[in-house]
C-alpha cells in the first residue's frame, strides 16, 4: 500500500477534522473528501480512530523532526538551537489552533486517541532540550547550578504559556533568549 495514498487519507482526515471534529467525522466523510469509496479508505486505515491516531502521529513526528534538526545544528549558537526546538512545538500548536477549533483536539494529552502521542512528543522534545542544556552547561556553566532537566521543563512551560499569546513568535524569541541568558547568568548575543 502506497505511502502517497495513506497521506491522502490523512489529508482528507485532517480536512474532515477541521469541519466536523473527531466525534462527528465518519469514514464516509473521509471517503467523500477523497473522492473514493469507504472500502478504499479501509485499505489504508482500520477505522476512523486509526485514521485520527495516524494523523496526530504524523503531525507530531513532523514537528519533532523539525525540533531535532534545530537541536542538531552544530553551527548555530545554543540559544538559537533552543529557540528552534521550542518554535517547532509552538508552530504545531499555533497552526492547529489557526486551522479550526476542532484541530486542537490533536494536542490533548488527556484524549483517549491522542494522549499517548502528545505525551511522547513532549517527552521527546524534553529529551532534545535536556541534551542541549547539558552541552551548553558543560561549556558555559550555569548561574545557579540548575540541572538540564529543570531548564528543559522551564522551556516547555514557556512555550505552553505562549500558546495563547497574541504575538507568540516574537515573545518566543524574547522569552527563550531571556531564559537562556538567565540560566547562564550572562546575556545572549544578538546572533545567538
Rosetta blueprint (number, residue, H / E / L):
1 X L
2 X L
3 X H
4 X H
5 X H
6 X H
7 X H
8 X H
9 X H
10 X H
11 X H
12 X H
13 X H
14 X H
15 X H
16 X H
17 X H
18 X H
19 X H
20 X H
21 X H
22 X H
23 X H
24 X H
25 X L
26 X L
27 X H
28 X H
29 X H
30 X H
31 X H
32 X H
33 X H
34 X H
35 X L
36 X L
37 X L
38 X H
39 X H
40 X H
41 X H
42 X L
43 X L
44 X L
45 X L
46 X L
47 X L
48 X H
49 X H
50 X H
51 X H
52 X H
53 X H
54 X H
55 X H
56 X H
57 X H
58 X H
59 X H
60 X H
61 X H
62 X H
63 X H
64 X H
65 X H
66 X H
67 X H
68 X H
69 X H
70 X H
71 X H
72 X H
73 X L
74 X L
75 X L
76 X L
77 X L
78 X H
79 X H
80 X H
81 X H
82 X H
83 X H
84 X H
85 X H
86 X H
87 X H
88 X H
89 X H
90 X H
91 X H
92 X H
93 X H
94 X H
95 X H
96 X H
97 X H
98 X H
99 X H
100 X L
101 X L
102 X L
103 X H
104 X H
105 X H
106 X H
107 X H
108 X L
109 X L
110 X L
111 X L
112 X L
113 X L
114 X L
115 X H
116 X H
117 X H
118 X H
119 X H
120 X H
121 X H
122 X H
123 X H
124 X H
125 X H
126 X H
127 X H
128 X H
129 X H
130 X H
131 X H
132 X H
133 X H
134 X H
135 X H
136 X H
137 X H
138 X H
139 X H
140 X H
141 X L
142 X L
143 X L
144 X L
145 X L
146 X L
147 X L
148 X H
149 X H
150 X H
151 X H
152 X H
153 X H
154 X H
155 X H
156 X H
157 X H
158 X H
159 X H
160 X H
161 X H
162 X H
163 X L
164 X L
165 X L
166 X L
167 X L
168 X H
169 X H
170 X H
171 X H
172 X H
173 X H
174 X H
175 X H
176 X H
177 X H
178 X H
179 X H
180 X H
181 X H
182 X H
183 X H
184 X H
185 X L
186 X L
187 X L
188 X L
189 X L
190 X L
191 X L
192 X L
